[in-house]
Amino acid sequence: MADPKTPRPADVEFDNDYYTNPKYAGTIWYIADHLKDPSKPIIPLALVQPQRRQLDAEFIDGIADARNHGDKRPQDRVRHGHR
């Protein structure tokens, strides 16, 4: 492909029934590892194990208290995510 930013032509049609195996219709796939390294498999998202939390809430609380940070929103986001 000469220019990866070239938009797809408006007349290209994708026949989902032709390209999709009915056995897998409705399955959400995880392909990030495969895109980085094609030797890794493409797997159904339902089989992906959840990752451990990346941020330790107690550590963030300690930093906020040490800096006398009055805004509690960052601490809340670390504990409960975006609500």
PDB file of N, CA, C and O in Angstrom:
ATOM      1  N   MET A   1       0.856  -1.169   0.000  1.00  0.00           N
ATOM      2  CA  MET A   1       0.000   0.000   0.000  1.00  0.00           C
ATOM      3  C   MET A   1       0.904   1.234   0.000  1.00  0.00           C
ATOM      4  O   MET A   1       1.753   1.387   0.879  1.00  0.00           O
ATOM      5  N   ALA A   2       0.724   2.087  -0.960  1.00  0.00           N
ATOM      6  CA  ALA A   2       1.577   3.254  -1.110  1.00  0.00           C
ATOM      7  C   ALA A   2       1.383   4.246   0.029  1.00  0.00           C
ATOM      8  O   ALA A   2       2.358   4.740   0.595  1.00  0.00           O
ATOM      9  N   ASP A   3       0.140   4.538   0.365  1.00  0.00           N
ATOM     10  CA  ASP A   3      -0.158   5.502   1.418  1.00  0.00           C
ATOM     11  C   ASP A   3      -1.184   4.897   2.373  1.00  0.00           C
ATOM     12  O   ASP A   3      -2.356   4.781   2.016  1.00  0.00           O
ATOM     13  N   PRO A   4      -0.766   4.506   3.587  1.00  0.00           N
ATOM     14  CA  PRO A   4      -1.721   3.856   4.509  1.00  0.00           C
ATOM     15  C   PRO A   4      -2.854   4.769   4.962  1.00  0.00           C
ATOM     16  O   PRO A   4      -3.842   4.291   5.520  1.00  0.00           O
ATOM     17  N   LYS A   5      -2.728   6.075   4.732  1.00  0.00           N
ATOM     18  CA  LYS A   5      -3.781   7.004   5.138  1.00  0.00           C
ATOM     19  C   LYS A   5      -4.825   7.199   4.048  1.00  0.00           C
ATOM     20  O   LYS A   5      -5.782   7.952   4.230  1.00  0.00           O
ATOM     21  N   THR A   6      -4.647   6.526   2.920  1.00  0.00           N
ATOM     22  CA  THR A   6      -5.608   6.654   1.838  1.00  0.00           C
ATOM     23  C   THR A   6      -6.951   6.103   2.295  1.00  0.00           C
ATOM     24  O   THR A   6      -7.015   4.963   2.757  1.00  0.00           O
ATOM     25  N   PRO A   7      -8.023   6.877   2.180  1.00  0.00           N
ATOM     26  CA  PRO A   7      -9.331   6.386   2.621  1.00  0.00           C
ATOM     27  C   PRO A   7      -9.846   5.266   1.730  1.00  0.00           C
ATOM     28  O   PRO A   7      -9.535   5.204   0.541  1.00  0.00           O
ATOM     29  N   ARG A   8     -10.623   4.401   2.312  1.00  0.00           N
ATOM     30  CA  ARG A   8     -11.222   3.307   1.555  1.00  0.00           C
ATOM     31  C   ARG A   8     -12.257   3.884   0.597  1.00  0.00           C
ATOM     32  O   ARG A   8     -13.038   4.751   0.988  1.00  0.00           O
ATOM     33  N   PRO A   9     -12.278   3.428  -0.629  1.00  0.00           N
ATOM     34  CA  PRO A   9     -13.282   3.938  -1.570  1.00  0.00           C
ATOM     35  C   PRO A   9     -14.700   3.656  -1.078  1.00  0.00           C
ATOM     36  O   PRO A   9     -14.954   2.643  -0.427  1.00  0.00           O
ATOM     37  N   ALA A  10     -15.609   4.557  -1.396  1.00  0.00           N
ATOM     38  CA  ALA A  10     -16.992   4.439  -0.927  1.00  0.00           C
ATOM     39  C   ALA A  10     -17.710   3.237  -1.535  1.00  0.00           C
ATOM     40  O   ALA A  10     -18.686   2.757  -0.958  1.00  0.00           O
ATOM     41  N   ASP A  11     -17.252   2.738  -2.688  1.00  0.00           N
ATOM     42  CA  ASP A  11     -17.974   1.653  -3.352  1.00  0.00           C
ATOM     43  C   ASP A  11     -17.526   0.256  -2.939  1.00  0.00           C
ATOM     44  O   ASP A  11     -18.034  -0.729  -3.476  1.00  0.00           O
ATOM     45  N   VAL A  12     -16.591   0.144  -2.002  1.00  0.00           N
ATOM     46  CA  VAL A  12     -16.149  -1.178  -1.543  1.00  0.00           C
ATOM     47  C   VAL A  12     -17.215  -1.741  -0.600  1.00  0.00           C
ATOM     48  O   VAL A  12     -17.599  -1.101   0.379  1.00  0.00           O
ATOM     49  N   GLU A  13     -17.678  -2.935  -0.911  1.00  0.00           N
ATOM     50  CA  GLU A  13     -18.677  -3.573  -0.060  1.00  0.00           C
ATOM     51  C   GLU A  13     -18.073  -4.823   0.562  1.00  0.00           C
ATOM     52  O   GLU A  13     -17.332  -5.559  -0.089  1.00  0.00           O
ATOM     53  N   PHE A  14     -18.391  -5.047   1.800  1.00  0.00           N
ATOM     54  CA  PHE A  14     -17.902  -6.213   2.524  1.00  0.00           C
ATOM     55  C   PHE A  14     -19.097  -7.088   2.862  1.00  0.00           C
ATOM     56  O   PHE A  14     -19.954  -6.709   3.661  1.00  0.00           O
ATOM     57  N   ASP A  15     -19.145  -8.242   2.256  1.00  0.00           N
ATOM     58  CA  ASP A  15     -20.245  -9.172   2.496  1.00  0.00           C
ATOM     59  C   ASP A  15     -19.906 -10.019   3.720  1.00  0.00           C
ATOM     60  O   ASP A  15     -19.160 -10.993   3.622  1.00  0.00           O
ATOM     61  N   ASN A  16     -20.452  -9.646   4.857  1.00  0.00           N
ATOM     62  CA  ASN A  16     -20.136 -10.319   6.111  1.00  0.00           C
ATOM     63  C   ASN A  16     -20.482 -11.806   6.068  1.00  0.00           C
ATOM     64  O   ASN A  16     -19.737 -12.623   6.611  1.00  0.00           O
ATOM     65  N   ASP A  17     -21.586 -12.169   5.439  1.00  0.00           N
ATOM     66  CA  ASP A  17     -21.982 -13.573   5.367  1.00  0.00           C
ATOM     67  C   ASP A  17     -20.972 -14.399   4.576  1.00  0.00           C
ATOM     68  O   ASP A  17     -20.762 -15.575   4.872  1.00  0.00           O
ATOM     69  N   TYR A  18     -20.354 -13.792   3.582  1.00  0.00           N
ATOM     70  CA  TYR A  18     -19.405 -14.507   2.738  1.00  0.00           C
ATOM     71  C   TYR A  18     -18.082 -14.750   3.469  1.00  0.00           C
ATOM     72  O   TYR A  18     -17.467 -15.804   3.308  1.00  0.00           O
ATOM     73  N   TYR A  19     -17.639 -13.757   4.284  1.00  0.00           N
ATOM     74  CA  TYR A  19     -16.331 -13.842   4.927  1.00  0.00           C
ATOM     75  C   TYR A  19     -16.354 -14.349   6.357  1.00  0.00           C
ATOM     76  O   TYR A  19     -15.297 -14.650   6.912  1.00  0.00           O
ATOM     77  N   THR A  20     -17.510 -14.453   6.963  1.00  0.00           N
ATOM     78  CA  THR A  20     -17.593 -14.845   8.369  1.00  0.00           C
ATOM     79  C   THR A  20     -18.062 -16.287   8.504  1.00  0.00           C
ATOM     80  O   THR A  20     -19.061 -16.692   7.910  1.00  0.00           O
ATOM     81  N   ASN A  21     -17.331 -17.039   9.286  1.00  0.00           N
ATOM     82  CA  ASN A  21     -17.749 -18.393   9.599  1.00  0.00           C
ATOM     83  C   ASN A  21     -18.902 -18.270  10.599  1.00  0.00           C
ATOM     84  O   ASN A  21     -18.714 -17.707  11.677  1.00  0.00           O
ATOM     85  N   PRO A  22     -20.087 -18.783  10.265  1.00  0.00           N
ATOM     86  CA  PRO A  22     -21.246 -18.628  11.166  1.00  0.00           C
ATOM     87  C   PRO A  22     -20.979 -19.145  12.578  1.00  0.00           C
ATOM     88  O   PRO A  22     -21.587 -18.675  13.540  1.00  0.00           O
ATOM     89  N   LYS A  23     -20.080 -20.101  12.699  1.00  0.00           N
ATOM     90  CA  LYS A  23     -19.736 -20.651  14.009  1.00  0.00           C
ATOM     91  C   LYS A  23     -19.160 -19.567  14.930  1.00  0.00           C
ATOM     92  O   LYS A  23     -19.306 -19.646  16.150  1.00  0.00           O
ATOM     93  N   TYR A  24     -18.508 -18.559  14.344  1.00  0.00           N
ATOM     94  CA  TYR A  24     -17.854 -17.519  15.138  1.00  0.00           C
ATOM     95  C   TYR A  24     -18.582 -16.179  15.090  1.00  0.00           C
ATOM     96  O   TYR A  24     -18.073 -15.192  15.620  1.00  0.00           O
ATOM     97  N   ALA A  25     -19.722 -16.121  14.488  1.00  0.00           N
ATOM     98  CA  ALA A  25     -20.468 -14.863  14.398  1.00  0.00           C
ATOM     99  C   ALA A  25     -20.803 -14.359  15.806  1.00  0.00           C
ATOM    100  O   ALA A  25     -21.267 -15.126  16.649  1.00  0.00           O
ATOM    101  N   GLY A  26     -20.570 -13.094  16.050  1.00  0.00           N
ATOM    102  CA  GLY A  26     -20.854 -12.505  17.353  1.00  0.00           C
ATOM    103  C   GLY A  26     -19.728 -12.629  18.351  1.00  0.00           C
ATOM    104  O   GLY A  26     -19.848 -12.126  19.468  1.00  0.00           O
ATOM    105  N   THR A  27     -18.622 -13.289  17.985  1.00  0.00           N
ATOM    106  CA  THR A  27     -17.484 -13.446  18.890  1.00  0.00           C
ATOM    107  C   THR A  27     -16.577 -12.229  18.780  1.00  0.00           C
ATOM    108  O   THR A  27     -16.262 -11.789  17.674  1.00  0.00           O
ATOM    109  N   ILE A  28     -16.156 -11.683  19.912  1.00  0.00           N
ATOM    110  CA  ILE A  28     -15.223 -10.560  19.937  1.00  0.00           C
ATOM    111  C   ILE A  28     -13.822 -11.144  20.075  1.00  0.00           C
ATOM    112  O   ILE A  28     -13.566 -11.974  20.947  1.00  0.00           O
ATOM    113  N   TRP A  29     -12.923 -10.702  19.206  1.00  0.00           N
ATOM    114  CA  TRP A  29     -11.571 -11.264  19.168  1.00  0.00           C
ATOM    115  C   TRP A  29     -10.540 -10.296  19.717  1.00  0.00           C
ATOM    116  O   TRP A  29     -10.667  -9.083  19.556  1.00  0.00           O
ATOM    117  N   TYR A  30      -9.505 -10.844  20.374  1.00  0.00           N
ATOM    118  CA  TYR A  30      -8.376 -10.064  20.869  1.00  0.00           C
ATOM    119  C   TYR A  30      -7.215 -10.294  19.910  1.00  0.00           C
ATOM    120  O   TYR A  30      -6.724 -11.417  19.790  1.00  0.00           O
ATOM    121  N   ILE A  31      -6.768  -9.233  19.221  1.00  0.00           N
ATOM    122  CA  ILE A  31      -5.721  -9.419  18.211  1.00  0.00           C
ATOM    123  C   ILE A  31      -4.474  -8.579  18.475  1.00  0.00           C
ATOM    124  O   ILE A  31      -3.551  -8.602  17.661  1.00  0.00           O
ATOM    125  N   ALA A  32      -4.415  -7.843  19.578  1.00  0.00           N
ATOM    126  CA  ALA A  32      -3.289  -6.938  19.814  1.00  0.00           C
ATOM    127  C   ALA A  32      -1.951  -7.677  19.827  1.00  0.00           C
ATOM    128  O   ALA A  32      -0.996  -7.207  19.208  1.00  0.00           O
ATOM    129  N   ASP A  33      -1.854  -8.797  20.499  1.00  0.00           N
ATOM    130  CA  ASP A  33      -0.599  -9.551  20.527  1.00  0.00           C
ATOM    131  C   ASP A  33      -0.237 -10.055  19.139  1.00  0.00           C
ATOM    132  O   ASP A  33       0.936 -10.064  18.766  1.00  0.00           O
ATOM    133  N   HIS A  34      -1.245 -10.476  18.371  1.00  0.00           N
ATOM    134  CA  HIS A  34      -0.997 -10.979  17.020  1.00  0.00           C
ATOM    135  C   HIS A  34      -0.483  -9.872  16.095  1.00  0.00           C
ATOM    136  O   HIS A  34       0.361 -10.123  15.235  1.00  0.00           O
ATOM    137  N   LEU A  35      -0.987  -8.657  16.271  1.00  0.00           N
ATOM    138  CA  LEU A  35      -0.521  -7.553  15.440  1.00  0.00           C
ATOM    139  C   LEU A  35       0.930  -7.201  15.748  1.00  0.00           C
ATOM    140  O   LEU A  35       1.679  -6.826  14.847  1.00  0.00           O
ATOM    141  N   LYS A  36       1.332  -7.319  17.007  1.00  0.00           N
ATOM    142  CA  LYS A  36       2.715  -7.048  17.393  1.00  0.00           C
ATOM    143  C   LYS A  36       3.646  -8.171  16.945  1.00  0.00           C
ATOM    144  O   LYS A  36       4.775  -7.926  16.521  1.00  0.00           O
ATOM    145  N   ASP A  37       3.158  -9.399  17.045  1.00  0.00           N
ATOM    146  CA  ASP A  37       3.964 -10.573  16.702  1.00  0.00           C
ATOM    147  C   ASP A  37       3.052 -11.604  16.038  1.00  0.00           C
ATOM    148  O   ASP A  37       2.313 -12.300  16.733  1.00  0.00           O
ATOM    149  N   PRO A  38       3.089 -11.717  14.706  1.00  0.00           N
ATOM    150  CA  PRO A  38       2.177 -12.610  13.992  1.00  0.00           C
ATOM    151  C   PRO A  38       2.267 -14.087  14.385  1.00  0.00           C
ATOM    152  O   PRO A  38       1.392 -14.873  14.020  1.00  0.00           O
ATOM    153  N   SER A  39       3.305 -14.472  15.116  1.00  0.00           N
ATOM    154  CA  SER A  39       3.378 -15.869  15.555  1.00  0.00           C
ATOM    155  C   SER A  39       2.429 -16.139  16.730  1.00  0.00           C
ATOM    156  O   SER A  39       2.152 -17.295  17.050  1.00  0.00           O
ATOM    157  N   LYS A  40       1.924 -15.056  17.381  1.00  0.00           N
ATOM    158  CA  LYS A  40       0.978 -15.229  18.482  1.00  0.00           C
ATOM    159  C   LYS A  40      -0.430 -15.363  17.917  1.00  0.00           C
ATOM    160  O   LYS A  40      -0.744 -14.761  16.890  1.00  0.00           O
ATOM    161  N   PRO A  41      -1.278 -16.144  18.573  1.00  0.00           N
ATOM    162  CA  PRO A  41      -2.613 -16.415  18.023  1.00  0.00           C
ATOM    163  C   PRO A  41      -3.599 -15.257  18.211  1.00  0.00           C
ATOM    164  O   PRO A  41      -3.418 -14.390  19.066  1.00  0.00           O
ATOM    165  N   ILE A  42      -4.625 -15.274  17.397  1.00  0.00           N
ATOM    166  CA  ILE A  42      -5.785 -14.402  17.581  1.00  0.00           C
ATOM    167  C   ILE A  42      -6.768 -15.227  18.410  1.00  0.00           C
ATOM    168  O   ILE A  42      -7.144 -16.329  18.010  1.00  0.00           O
ATOM    169  N   ILE A  43      -7.185 -14.703  19.556  1.00  0.00           N
ATOM    170  CA  ILE A  43      -8.017 -15.503  20.452  1.00  0.00           C
ATOM    171  C   ILE A  43      -9.316 -14.767  20.784  1.00  0.00           C
ATOM    172  O   ILE A  43      -9.367 -13.539  20.730  1.00  0.00           O
ATOM    173  N   PRO A  44     -10.366 -15.519  21.127  1.00  0.00           N
ATOM    174  CA  PRO A  44     -11.618 -14.869  21.552  1.00  0.00           C
ATOM    175  C   PRO A  44     -11.377 -14.069  22.832  1.00  0.00           C
ATOM    176  O   PRO A  44     -10.699 -14.537  23.747  1.00  0.00           O
ATOM    177  N   LEU A  45     -11.932 -12.873  22.887  1.00  0.00           N
ATOM    178  CA  LEU A  45     -11.738 -11.991  24.047  1.00  0.00           C
ATOM    179  C   LEU A  45     -12.217 -12.649  25.336  1.00  0.00           C
ATOM    180  O   LEU A  45     -11.666 -12.384  26.404  1.00  0.00           O
ATOM    181  N   ALA A  46     -13.231 -13.497  25.251  1.00  0.00           N
ATOM    182  CA  ALA A  46     -13.761 -14.154  26.446  1.00  0.00           C
ATOM    183  C   ALA A  46     -12.718 -15.060  27.107  1.00  0.00           C
ATOM    184  O   ALA A  46     -12.844 -15.375  28.290  1.00  0.00           O
ATOM    185  N   LEU A  47     -11.693 -15.481  26.365  1.00  0.00           N
ATOM    186  CA  LEU A  47     -10.662 -16.360  26.923  1.00  0.00           C
ATOM    187  C   LEU A  47      -9.469 -15.605  27.499  1.00  0.00           C
ATOM    188  O   LEU A  47      -8.598 -16.212  28.121  1.00  0.00           O
ATOM    189  N   VAL A  48      -9.417 -14.273  27.298  1.00  0.00           N
ATOM    190  CA  VAL A  48      -8.299 -13.478  27.790  1.00  0.00           C
ATOM    191  C   VAL A  48      -8.432 -13.323  29.301  1.00  0.00           C
ATOM    192  O   VAL A  48      -9.482 -12.928  29.808  1.00  0.00           O
ATOM    193  N   GLN A  49      -7.361 -13.636  30.005  1.00  0.00           N
ATOM    194  CA  GLN A  49      -7.362 -13.507  31.460  1.00  0.00           C
ATOM    195  C   GLN A  49      -7.239 -12.038  31.850  1.00  0.00           C
ATOM    196  O   GLN A  49      -6.459 -11.312  31.233  1.00  0.00           O
ATOM    197  N   PRO A  50      -7.988 -11.572  32.863  1.00  0.00           N
ATOM    198  CA  PRO A  50      -7.857 -10.178  33.287  1.00  0.00           C
ATOM    199  C   PRO A  50      -6.476  -9.913  33.868  1.00  0.00           C
ATOM    200  O   PRO A  50      -5.889 -10.767  34.532  1.00  0.00           O
ATOM    201  N   GLN A  51      -5.976  -8.731  33.610  1.00  0.00           N
ATOM    202  CA  GLN A  51      -4.667  -8.336  34.120  1.00  0.00           C
ATOM    203  C   GLN A  51      -4.820  -7.765  35.523  1.00  0.00           C
ATOM    204  O   GLN A  51      -5.883  -7.259  35.881  1.00  0.00           O
ATOM    205  N   ARG A  52      -3.765  -7.846  36.308  1.00  0.00           N
ATOM    206  CA  ARG A  52      -3.813  -7.272  37.647  1.00  0.00           C
ATOM    207  C   ARG A  52      -3.812  -5.752  37.532  1.00  0.00           C
ATOM    208  O   ARG A  52      -3.393  -5.185  36.523  1.00  0.00           O
ATOM    209  N   ARG A  53      -4.290  -5.112  38.589  1.00  0.00           N
ATOM    210  CA  ARG A  53      -4.353  -3.640  38.577  1.00  0.00           C
ATOM    211  C   ARG A  53      -2.943  -3.074  38.416  1.00  0.00           C
ATOM    212  O   ARG A  53      -1.988  -3.568  39.015  1.00  0.00           O
ATOM    213  N   GLN A  54      -2.835  -2.048  37.611  1.00  0.00           N
ATOM    214  CA  GLN A  54      -1.530  -1.443  37.356  1.00  0.00           C
ATOM    215  C   GLN A  54      -1.150  -0.400  38.398  1.00  0.00           C
ATOM    216  O   GLN A  54       0.032  -0.171  38.652  1.00  0.00           O
ATOM    217  N   LEU A  55      -2.148   0.228  38.997  1.00  0.00           N
ATOM    218  CA  LEU A  55      -1.876   1.262  39.989  1.00  0.00           C
ATOM    219  C   LEU A  55      -2.306   0.779  41.373  1.00  0.00           C
ATOM    220  O   LEU A  55      -3.405   0.249  41.541  1.00  0.00           O
ATOM    221  N   ASP A  56      -1.444   0.965  42.348  1.00  0.00           N
ATOM    222  CA  ASP A  56      -1.738   0.572  43.721  1.00  0.00           C
ATOM    223  C   ASP A  56      -2.390   1.760  44.430  1.00  0.00           C
ATOM    224  O   ASP A  56      -1.765   2.806  44.610  1.00  0.00           O
ATOM    225  N   ALA A  57      -3.641   1.589  44.825  1.00  0.00           N
ATOM    226  CA  ALA A  57      -4.401   2.688  45.425  1.00  0.00           C
ATOM    227  C   ALA A  57      -3.741   3.201  46.704  1.00  0.00           C
ATOM    228  O   ALA A  57      -3.740   4.407  46.952  1.00  0.00           O
ATOM    229  N   GLU A  58      -3.186   2.318  47.508  1.00  0.00           N
ATOM    230  CA  GLU A  58      -2.545   2.751  48.758  1.00  0.00           C
ATOM    231  C   GLU A  58      -1.328   3.630  48.475  1.00  0.00           C
ATOM    232  O   GLU A  58      -1.085   4.609  49.181  1.00  0.00           O
ATOM    233  N   PHE A  59      -0.572   3.281  47.448  1.00  0.00           N
ATOM    234  CA  PHE A  59       0.593   4.078  47.058  1.00  0.00           C
ATOM    235  C   PHE A  59       0.164   5.467  46.602  1.00  0.00           C
ATOM    236  O   PHE A  59       0.776   6.463  46.987  1.00  0.00           O
ATOM    237  N   ILE A  60      -0.887   5.539  45.783  1.00  0.00           N
ATOM    238  CA  ILE A  60      -1.393   6.826  45.309  1.00  0.00           C
ATOM    239  C   ILE A  60      -1.908   7.660  46.482  1.00  0.00           C
ATOM    240  O   ILE A  60      -1.683   8.870  46.527  1.00  0.00           O
ATOM    241  N   ASP A  61      -2.599   7.020  47.434  1.00  0.00           N
ATOM    242  CA  ASP A  61      -3.075   7.735  48.626  1.00  0.00           C
ATOM    243  C   ASP A  61      -1.894   8.319  49.407  1.00  0.00           C
ATOM    244  O   ASP A  61      -1.945   9.461  49.865  1.00  0.00           O
ATOM    245  N   GLY A  62      -0.836   7.525  49.552  1.00  0.00           N
ATOM    246  CA  GLY A  62       0.349   7.995  50.283  1.00  0.00           C
ATOM    247  C   GLY A  62       0.991   9.196  49.626  1.00  0.00           C
ATOM    248  O   GLY A  62       1.393  10.138  50.309  1.00  0.00           O
ATOM    249  N   ILE A  63       1.092   9.176  48.309  1.00  0.00           N
ATOM    250  CA  ILE A  63       1.668  10.321  47.590  1.00  0.00           C
ATOM    251  C   ILE A  63       0.772  11.550  47.763  1.00  0.00           C
ATOM    252  O   ILE A  63       1.263  12.645  48.035  1.00  0.00           O
ATOM    253  N   ALA A  64      -0.528  11.368  47.607  1.00  0.00           N
ATOM    254  CA  ALA A  64      -1.468  12.494  47.728  1.00  0.00           C
ATOM    255  C   ALA A  64      -1.408  13.094  49.129  1.00  0.00           C
ATOM    256  O   ALA A  64      -1.429  14.315  49.288  1.00  0.00           O
ATOM    257  N   ASP A  65      -1.331  12.231  50.146  1.00  0.00           N
ATOM    258  CA  ASP A  65      -1.256  12.742  51.527  1.00  0.00           C
ATOM    259  C   ASP A  65       0.073  13.458  51.776  1.00  0.00           C
ATOM    260  O   ASP A  65       0.105  14.503  52.426  1.00  0.00           O
ATOM    261  N   ALA A  66       1.158  12.900  51.263  1.00  0.00           N
ATOM    262  CA  ALA A  66       2.473  13.501  51.469  1.00  0.00           C
ATOM    263  C   ALA A  66       2.568  14.865  50.785  1.00  0.00           C
ATOM    264  O   ALA A  66       3.240  15.766  51.289  1.00  0.00           O
ATOM    265  N   ARG A  67       1.907  15.018  49.654  1.00  0.00           N
ATOM    266  CA  ARG A  67       1.948  16.288  48.919  1.00  0.00           C
ATOM    267  C   ARG A  67       0.837  17.234  49.359  1.00  0.00           C
ATOM    268  O   ARG A  67       0.738  18.356  48.865  1.00  0.00           O
ATOM    269  N   ASN A  68       0.002  16.778  50.290  1.00  0.00           N
ATOM    270  CA  ASN A  68      -1.118  17.582  50.771  1.00  0.00           C
ATOM    271  C   ASN A  68      -2.031  17.972  49.610  1.00  0.00           C
ATOM    272  O   ASN A  68      -2.480  19.113  49.497  1.00  0.00           O
ATOM    273  N   HIS A  69      -2.285  17.001  48.765  1.00  0.00           N
ATOM    274  CA  HIS A  69      -3.092  17.212  47.561  1.00  0.00           C
ATOM    275  C   HIS A  69      -4.567  17.195  47.939  1.00  0.00           C
ATOM    276  O   HIS A  69      -5.091  16.168  48.372  1.00  0.00           O
ATOM    277  N   GLY A  70      -5.231  18.327  47.776  1.00  0.00           N
ATOM    278  CA  GLY A  70      -6.616  18.450  48.222  1.00  0.00           C
ATOM    279  C   GLY A  70      -7.645  17.830  47.294  1.00  0.00           C
ATOM    280  O   GLY A  70      -8.754  17.521  47.728  1.00  0.00           O
ATOM    281  N   ASP A  71      -7.303  17.642  46.026  1.00  0.00           N
ATOM    282  CA  ASP A  71      -8.252  17.098  45.055  1.00  0.00           C
ATOM    283  C   ASP A  71      -8.287  15.573  45.181  1.00  0.00           C
ATOM    284  O   ASP A  71      -7.293  14.903  44.899  1.00  0.00           O
ATOM    285  N   LYS A  72      -9.413  15.035  45.597  1.00  0.00           N
ATOM    286  CA  LYS A  72      -9.537  13.585  45.829  1.00  0.00           C
ATOM    287  C   LYS A  72      -9.935  12.818  44.570  1.00  0.00           C
ATOM    288  O   LYS A  72     -10.013  11.590  44.606  1.00  0.00           O
ATOM    289  N   ARG A  73     -10.189  13.514  43.454  1.00  0.00           N
ATOM    290  CA  ARG A  73     -10.627  12.824  42.237  1.00  0.00           C
ATOM    291  C   ARG A  73      -9.607  11.810  41.712  1.00  0.00           C
ATOM    292  O   ARG A  73     -10.001  10.707  41.333  1.00  0.00           O
ATOM    293  N   PRO A  74      -8.295  12.144  41.674  1.00  0.00           N
ATOM    294  CA  PRO A  74      -7.350  11.129  41.187  1.00  0.00           C
ATOM    295  C   PRO A  74      -7.353   9.855  42.041  1.00  0.00           C
ATOM    296  O   PRO A  74      -7.268   8.745  41.515  1.00  0.00           O
ATOM    297  N   GLN A  75      -7.451  10.029  43.350  1.00  0.00           N
ATOM    298  CA  GLN A  75      -7.496   8.866  44.234  1.00  0.00           C
ATOM    299  C   GLN A  75      -8.757   8.031  43.971  1.00  0.00           C
ATOM    300  O   GLN A  75      -8.705   6.801  43.961  1.00  0.00           O
ATOM    301  N   ASP A  76      -9.868   8.705  43.763  1.00  0.00           N
ATOM    302  CA  ASP A  76     -11.123   8.012  43.484  1.00  0.00           C
ATOM    303  C   ASP A  76     -11.036   7.246  42.160  1.00  0.00           C
ATOM    304  O   ASP A  76     -11.524   6.120  42.061  1.00  0.00           O
ATOM    305  N   ARG A  77     -10.421   7.848  41.155  1.00  0.00           N
ATOM    306  CA  ARG A  77     -10.305   7.186  39.852  1.00  0.00           C
ATOM    307  C   ARG A  77      -9.434   5.940  39.930  1.00  0.00           C
ATOM    308  O   ARG A  77      -9.736   4.929  39.296  1.00  0.00           O
ATOM    309  N   VAL A  78      -8.348   6.008  40.708  1.00  0.00           N
ATOM    310  CA  VAL A  78      -7.486   4.839  40.848  1.00  0.00           C
ATOM    311  C   VAL A  78      -8.246   3.694  41.511  1.00  0.00           C
ATOM    312  O   VAL A  78      -8.102   2.536  41.121  1.00  0.00           O
ATOM    313  N   ARG A  79      -9.055   4.026  42.517  1.00  0.00           N
ATOM    314  CA  ARG A  79      -9.809   2.987  43.237  1.00  0.00           C
ATOM    315  C   ARG A  79     -11.009   2.446  42.450  1.00  0.00           C
ATOM    316  O   ARG A  79     -11.256   1.240  42.422  1.00  0.00           O
ATOM    317  N   HIS A  80     -11.740   3.352  41.818  1.00  0.00           N
ATOM    318  CA  HIS A  80     -13.039   2.963  41.248  1.00  0.00           C
ATOM    319  C   HIS A  80     -13.126   3.139  39.742  1.00  0.00           C
ATOM    320  O   HIS A  80     -14.153   2.795  39.158  1.00  0.00           O
ATOM    321  N   GLY A  81     -12.107   3.653  39.094  1.00  0.00           N
ATOM    322  CA  GLY A  81     -12.158   3.879  37.654  1.00  0.00           C
ATOM    323  C   GLY A  81     -13.022   5.085  37.326  1.00  0.00           C
ATOM    324  O   GLY A  81     -13.462   5.811  38.218  1.00  0.00           O
ATOM    325  N   HIS A  82     -13.258   5.289  36.039  1.00  0.00           N
ATOM    326  CA  HIS A  82     -14.096   6.401  35.594  1.00  0.00           C
ATOM    327  C   HIS A  82     -15.556   6.010  35.783  1.00  0.00           C
ATOM    328  O   HIS A  82     -16.008   4.980  35.283  1.00  0.00           O
ATOM    329  N   ARG A  83     -16.277   6.843  36.506  1.00  0.00           N
ATOM    330  CA  ARG A  83     -17.691   6.543  36.739  1.00  0.00           C
ATOM    331  C   ARG A  83     -18.563   7.579  36.092  1.00  0.00           C
ATOM    332  O   ARG A  83     -19.788   7.496  36.179  1.00  0.00           O
TER     333      ARG A  83
END
